Amino acid sequence: MTKFQQGFPVNELGEIVVGSGSGSSTVVNTLAPDFVPTDATGKLLLIGNFGSPSEETHAVANGLTGNTSDDSDEFHSLLANAPSGSQVILGNKRYTVKYGGTYNKPLTIIGGGPKTEIYFNPTTPNDTLLRWDITGAAIPDKNEEGQLYGPTIRNLRILGKRETRANGLHFYRCDNVCLENVFIEGLKGSSLYLDRSRETNIVGYRTRFCGDRDYQVPDVNIVSIEGSADTSNYQLWSNITIVYPFWDGLYTDNADQIFFTNLFIHQFRLADENERTVVGQRFGNTPNLYTDWEAHFMDATSGGFYAKCLNVRNGSSVRISNIIVRGGTTQEVITADSSSLFITTGEITGSNAAANCGLMVSDHSANIFYDNLFLDNANQMFIERNSGSVYGVNKRGPTFAASQTQSGSQIMEAYGAEVRYKHGARFQNVFTLDDNININTGTTSGSKIGNSSTQKLGFWGATPIVRPTVTGTKAGNAALTDLIAKLVQAGLIVDGTT
């Protein structure tokens, strides 16, 4: 029977025997931390009688040692030479990469330890670290709709210094992109760009200090081409954290059926001065990343005042089961245009600009549906010139602009100061007021009961009638008698005269 030590076969002396891939063997007492048994092509040799080598490619075995001043060539060579469908395992170290690469094959990239990170500071502005593109892809690497089978990336950190424009991950026309436990920080561009990509599965994605206000580049970007058969749709996101974006935190454009569970977007300034000096000092930036971000968001001319935490545009359909947003100095924390936004529960706080609001619907045809939503801003929700429908339950009532004249936009809320409706509420059964409930009317232009003469009213159980006309002469009792009869008919009085 074959004996094993550390997962490897041992001889009768207990020494580890490692195959070289050419039939010979090497005897070692211990294994180096980065050691893996590979064949001549760099594929992992399986231990025991398991047949041919696996499709795992280990970074160290293929010349990517890491922890150097420039690992760019070795890094991209590793990915370029890895077989389609294989796993690439990076070491538990930093890889410095100074230019990006484009790939057209599905790969699984795994960080080999808690310290696996890629430091990306490109020499060419607006470069992208990793881009997957359908161009030139082999037929077996495409699905039935001509999209590239997307890559899987796990347990990886990507870091930048914001010295030049740089983007993290870009997926163009990819199917089933999977990201798990990926953290991207300090890129002066999009951390993640999903372009006409479908059915993604993203879990535990975190980003900080990404995006670019000069070019209005959002941190996380989900877009499609309107009218195209290749839309970004049916994406599943879970446990997403977007902190200190330099423009919109999350932007969607014509992205259909995007589902989020537990979405946290943070654009709020730190109150503690000491904490401000610590955050964002990873590479000794002067000013550090947080200080740079704060200066950006305090700029009311072109800075964070005009950015949004969540910006849903142009035919998008976004569904969020739980959301927490800290709005910072943004004028509009969340906005929707020609789209549908569904929020099951959550909290939107922190907007403190002069004309602030938690959820802004302006000059749009947006449909927004929400339930159990806590809004804590000067204007909880501001609606103007919106032709869509807005329904839900929130902490306080919304503000309707005078320009909001279209029917269809209605707001309901159950546990705040008041319930507000724009252009009417319709009850198809009994509307009951509890004891000690008053009806207040406006004090400027007043209110109407019965908006036209053809509408019917009845009081104290009387059959409703239209506005009555009193007839008869005033000289005698004819007019008075008719008036009493009409008041009785409406139910306003009981005639007890003699």
SULCORHU-V743007 format. One record per residue. N is the residue number from 1. RES is the residue in three letters. PSI is psi in whole degrees, 0 to 359 (none if undefined). Layout:
[[N,RES,PSI] [N,RES,PSI]]
//
This chain:
[[1,MET,136] [2,THR,132] [3,LYS,155] [4,PHE,146] [5,GLN,129] [6,GLN,26] [7,GLY,3] [8,PHE,152] [9,PRO,145] [10,VAL,156] [11,ASN,188] [12,GLU,343] [13,LEU,0] [14,GLY,11] [15,GLU,143] [16,ILE,132] [17,VAL,119] [18,VAL,127] [19,GLY,147] [20,SER,355] [21,GLY,354] [22,SER,13] [23,GLY,335] [24,SER,176] [25,SER,161] [26,THR,138] [27,VAL,123] [28,VAL,154] [29,ASN,320] [30,THR,165] [31,LEU,139] [32,ALA,153] [33,PRO,324] [34,ASP,5] [35,PHE,136] [36,VAL,142] [37,PRO,124] [38,THR,160] [39,ASP,190] [40,ALA,340] [41,THR,1] [42,GLY,4] [43,LYS,146] [44,LEU,130] [45,LEU,123] [46,LEU,148] [47,ILE,136] [48,GLY,193] [49,ASN,68] [50,PHE,7] [51,GLY,217] [52,SER,164] [53,PRO,152] [54,SER,177] [55,GLU,32] [56,GLU,133] [57,THR,120] [58,HIS,136] [59,ALA,312] [60,VAL,321] [61,ALA,349] [62,ASN,25] [63,GLY,358] [64,LEU,90] [65,THR,330] [66,GLY,176] [67,ASN,32] [68,THR,175] [69,SER,341] [70,ASP,106] [71,ASP,16] [72,SER,307] [73,ASP,313] [74,GLU,323] [75,PHE,308] [76,HIS,331] [77,SER,320] [78,LEU,313] [79,LEU,322] [80,ALA,326] [81,ASN,349] [82,ALA,135] [83,PRO,150] [84,SER,133] [85,GLY,2] [86,SER,169] [87,GLN,137] [88,VAL,119] [89,ILE,116] [90,LEU,153] [91,GLY,170] [92,ASN,67] [93,LYS,179] [94,ARG,139] [95,TYR,120] [96,THR,118] [97,VAL,130] [98,LYS,2] [99,TYR,158] [100,GLY,176] [101,GLY,153] [102,THR,135] [103,TYR,150] [104,ASN,38] [105,LYS,149] [106,PRO,131] [107,LEU,157] [108,THR,117] [109,ILE,125] [110,ILE,129] [111,GLY,128] [112,GLY,358] [113,GLY,175] [114,PRO,345] [115,LYS,10] [116,THR,119] [117,GLU,151] [118,ILE,122] [119,TYR,113] [120,PHE,110] [121,ASN,81] [122,PRO,149] [123,THR,337] [124,THR,122] [125,PRO,146] [126,ASN,23] [127,ASP,157] [128,THR,129] [129,LEU,304] [130,LEU,121] [131,ARG,134] [132,TRP,132] [133,ASP,145] [134,ILE,340] [135,THR,124] [136,GLY,5] [137,ALA,143] [138,ALA,150] [139,ILE,318] [140,PRO,343] [141,ASP,4] [142,LYS,152] [143,ASN,186] [144,GLU,345] [145,GLU,10] [146,GLY,11] [147,GLN,154] [148,LEU,134] [149,TYR,120] [150,GLY,161] [151,PRO,168] [152,THR,130] [153,ILE,127] [154,ARG,145] [155,ASN,58] [156,LEU,141] [157,ARG,136] [158,ILE,123] [159,LEU,146] [160,GLY,179] [161,LYS,358] [162,ARG,31] [163,GLU,333] [164,THR,161] [165,ARG,131] [166,ALA,143] [167,ASN,153] [168,GLY,279] [169,LEU,133] [170,HIS,123] [171,PHE,114] [172,TYR,118] [173,ARG,53] [174,CYS,149] [175,ASP,129] [176,ASN,52] [177,VAL,134] [178,CYS,122] [179,LEU,133] [180,GLU,123] [181,ASN,55] [182,VAL,131] [183,PHE,124] [184,ILE,130] [185,GLU,140] [186,GLY,30] [187,LEU,131] [188,LYS,64] [189,GLY,194] [190,SER,133] [191,SER,325] [192,LEU,129] [193,TYR,109] [194,LEU,112] [195,ASP,105] [196,ARG,43] [197,SER,145] [198,ARG,154] [199,GLU,49] [200,THR,161] [201,ASN,103] [202,ILE,121] [203,VAL,131] [204,GLY,38] [205,TYR,133] [206,ARG,138] [207,THR,149] [208,ARG,138] [209,PHE,45] [210,CYS,169] [211,GLY,170] [212,ASP,120] [213,ARG,328] [214,ASP,321] [215,TYR,8] [216,GLN,51] [217,VAL,120] [218,PRO,164] [219,ASP,301] [220,VAL,127] [221,ASN,120] [222,ILE,109] [223,VAL,163] [224,SER,176] [225,ILE,121] [226,GLU,131] [227,GLY,355] [228,SER,152] [229,ALA,338] [230,ASP,89] [231,THR,155] [232,SER,111] [233,ASN,166] [234,TYR,55] [235,GLN,137] [236,LEU,119] [237,TRP,140] [238,SER,136] [239,ASN,65] [240,ILE,132] [241,THR,122] [242,ILE,112] [243,VAL,133] [244,TYR,53] [245,PRO,147] [246,PHE,355] [247,TRP,214] [248,ASP,138] [249,GLY,309] [250,LEU,124] [251,TYR,130] [252,THR,141] [253,ASP,110] [254,ASN,39] [255,ALA,122] [256,ASP,133] [257,GLN,64] [258,ILE,121] [259,PHE,130] [260,PHE,137] [261,THR,118] [262,ASN,81] [263,LEU,125] [264,PHE,122] [265,ILE,128] [266,HIS,118] [267,GLN,28] [268,PHE,138] [269,ARG,148] [270,LEU,138] [271,ALA,333] [272,ASP,118] [273,GLU,319] [274,ASN,322] [275,GLU,326] [276,ARG,325] [277,THR,342] [278,VAL,318] [279,VAL,135] [280,GLY,23] [281,GLN,20] [282,ARG,315] [283,PHE,19] [284,GLY,32] [285,ASN,141] [286,THR,108] [287,PRO,161] [288,ASN,173] [289,LEU,321] [290,TYR,316] [291,THR,320] [292,ASP,317] [293,TRP,316] [294,GLU,319] [295,ALA,323] [296,HIS,314] [297,PHE,346] [298,MET,357] [299,ASP,105] [300,ALA,357] [301,THR,309] [302,SER,13] [303,GLY,219] [304,GLY,344] [305,PHE,328] [306,TYR,358] [307,ALA,162] [308,LYS,148] [309,CYS,314] [310,LEU,122] [311,ASN,107] [312,VAL,115] [313,ARG,158] [314,ASN,58] [315,GLY,15] [316,SER,155] [317,SER,110] [318,VAL,131] [319,ARG,125] [320,ILE,123] [321,SER,335] [322,ASN,127] [323,ILE,139] [324,ILE,126] [325,VAL,130] [326,ARG,113] [327,GLY,348] [328,GLY,223] [329,THR,10] [330,THR,143] [331,GLN,318] [332,GLU,110] [333,VAL,310] [334,ILE,136] [335,THR,151] [336,ALA,139] [337,ASP,123] [338,SER,38] [339,SER,175] [340,SER,128] [341,LEU,123] [342,PHE,125] [343,ILE,120] [344,THR,310] [345,THR,157] [346,GLY,188] [347,GLU,129] [348,ILE,114] [349,THR,166] [350,GLY,350] [351,SER,128] [352,ASN,26] [353,ALA,171] [354,ALA,318] [355,ALA,50] [356,ASN,166] [357,CYS,153] [358,GLY,312] [359,LEU,117] [360,MET,128] [361,VAL,101] [362,SER,130] [363,ASP,36] [364,HIS,173] [365,SER,58] [366,ALA,145] [367,ASN,120] [368,ILE,127] [369,PHE,130] [370,TYR,163] [371,ASP,134] [372,ASN,52] [373,LEU,126] [374,PHE,120] [375,LEU,130] [376,ASP,79] [377,ASN,171] [378,ALA,312] [379,ASN,110] [380,GLN,314] [381,MET,133] [382,PHE,126] [383,ILE,124] [384,GLU,140] [385,ARG,42] [386,ASN,127] [387,SER,357] [388,GLY,191] [389,SER,141] [390,VAL,117] [391,TYR,146] [392,GLY,184] [393,VAL,124] [394,ASN,174] [395,LYS,310] [396,ARG,172] [397,GLY,159] [398,PRO,173] [399,THR,126] [400,PHE,128] [401,ALA,157] [402,ALA,335] [403,SER,354] [404,GLN,89] [405,THR,345] [406,GLN,144] [407,SER,161] [408,GLY,333] [409,SER,113] [410,GLN,144] [411,ILE,135] [412,MET,142] [413,GLU,146] [414,ALA,339] [415,TYR,28] [416,GLY,204] [417,ALA,327] [418,GLU,161] [419,VAL,129] [420,ARG,139] [421,TYR,141] [422,LYS,122] [423,HIS,50] [424,GLY,152] [425,ALA,141] [426,ARG,127] [427,PHE,133] [428,GLN,10] [429,ASN,208] [430,VAL,135] [431,PHE,113] [432,THR,134] [433,LEU,131] [434,ASP,170] [435,ASP,148] [436,ASN,27] [437,ILE,127] [438,ASN,159] [439,ILE,114] [440,ASN,139] [441,THR,163] [442,GLY,153] [443,THR,0] [444,THR,292] [445,SER,353] [446,GLY,187] [447,SER,160] [448,LYS,145] [449,ILE,111] [450,GLY,99] [451,ASN,349] [452,SER,161] [453,SER,346] [454,THR,350] [455,GLN,146] [456,LYS,143] [457,LEU,145] [458,GLY,148] [459,PHE,145] [460,TRP,46] [461,GLY,358] [462,ALA,152] [463,THR,128] [464,PRO,143] [465,ILE,162] [466,VAL,172] [467,ARG,123] [468,PRO,157] [469,THR,124] [470,VAL,132] [471,THR,174] [472,GLY,162] [473,THR,150] [474,LYS,344] [475,ALA,321] [476,GLY,214] [477,ASN,7] [478,ALA,312] [479,ALA,318] [480,LEU,318] [481,THR,318] [482,ASP,321] [483,LEU,315] [484,ILE,320] [485,ALA,320] [486,LYS,322] [487,LEU,322] [488,VAL,317] [489,GLN,323] [490,ALA,348] [491,GLY,9] [492,LEU,332] [493,ILE,165] [494,VAL,128] [495,ASP,107] [496,GLY,17] [497,THR,163] [498,THR,none]]
//
